[in-house]
Amino acid sequence: MSYAANAYAKTSRSVLTAREAESAVLTKASQRLQMVRDDWANQSGELVAALNFNQKVWTILATSATDPANQLPEDVKQGVANLAVFVFRQMIETMADPAPEKLTPIITINLNLAAGLAGR
């Protein structure tokens, strides 16, 4: 195969759909939070960075999902908005009074949404 064909083949395998990308970024956010939660004594200094990353992810998801131009059904838009509000509140509570167990609901929601987006 020629160099160009090899490059194209490699690129075509690495391109993600929007849903796959959303799933991947939610999984990454979950992994960062889980690493902090599971090794709290050594990783608690990473809490703010992990929460900030998660906040960015959820801000993009909520903004995109609730955009009037988005073709999602209204009940799905409302569900994403409700989840976003819960996640944001949980993150604020965690920053105000840090405790590893407060990360569990955020991690669970992220992983479940990621699995749904990935079709699992």
N, C-alpha and C positions, 0 to 999 in steps of 0.2 A: 504494500500500500504506500502511496506517496505521502510525503510529509504533510501536505495540506489535508489529505483525507484522514490521516491519523489525528491531526489537530481537531478537525471537525468532529470525528467520532468521539474523541475525549470530551470536547465541549458539549456535545449533544447529550452525553451521559450525565454531565454535571449540572445541567440546567434544571432547576426546580420549578414546579408549578407554584402558584401563589399559595395554595393550601399547604403544599409540602414545606414551603419556606416559613409560613406561619407556624406550622407544627414544629419545625426545627428550632425556631427561635424561642418558642414556648418551652421546649425541652431543654434548651440551653439555660434559660432563666431558672427552670426548676433545678437543674443540676447545680447551678451556682448557689441557690438557696439551700439545697440539700447538703452541699458540702459544708456550708456554714453551720447548719443545724446539727449535723452529725458529728462535727468536731468543734463544738462551741468554744471550748476552752482555748483552742489554738486559732480558730478562724473567725471569732466574733469581730475582729477588726475589719473583716471583709463584709460585714453586714450591710453597711451603708451602700457600698458599691453594688452588691448583689440586689438590694432593694431598688436602687436607682435604675439598674438595668431592667428589672422587672417592671418598674413604673413606665419606662420608655416603651417597652413592649406593649403593655396594656393601654397606654395612651394611643398608640398607633392602632391597635385592634379596635378599641372602642370608637375612635374617630372614624375609622373606615367602615365599621359595621353599622354605625348609626347615621352615616351620611345619607341624606335623602335620595341621592342618585344610586345608592346601593340597591341591588335587585333582591336582596334577602327578604324573606317574609317578615312582616312586622313583629310577629311573636319572637322570631329569632333575634331580630335587632334589639328588642326589649330585653330578652334573656342575656345577651352579651352586655348590654348597658347595666343590668342589675348585677351581673357577675363583676363587672369592672368596678362598680361602686363598692361592693363587698371587698374586693381585692385591695382597692385604694385605702379603705378604712382599716383593713387588717395591717397593711403596711405602715400606716400612720401609728396605729397602736403599738406595733412592734418597735418602731423608732422611738416612741415616747417612753416605753417601758420594755426594753429588750428582754426576750426570753426565747429559747430555741423552739419551744412547742408552738409558739405563735406563727412560725413559718409553715407548719404542717398543712393548714388549710390552703394556703397559697400554692404550695407545691402540688397538693392533690388536685386543685382546680386546674393549674397549668398542665399537669400531665394528662388529666382526663380530656381537656379541650384539645391538647396536642394529639391524643389518640383518636379523637373524633375527626379531626381535620385530616389525619393520615388514613382514615377509613378503618381503624382498628376498633 
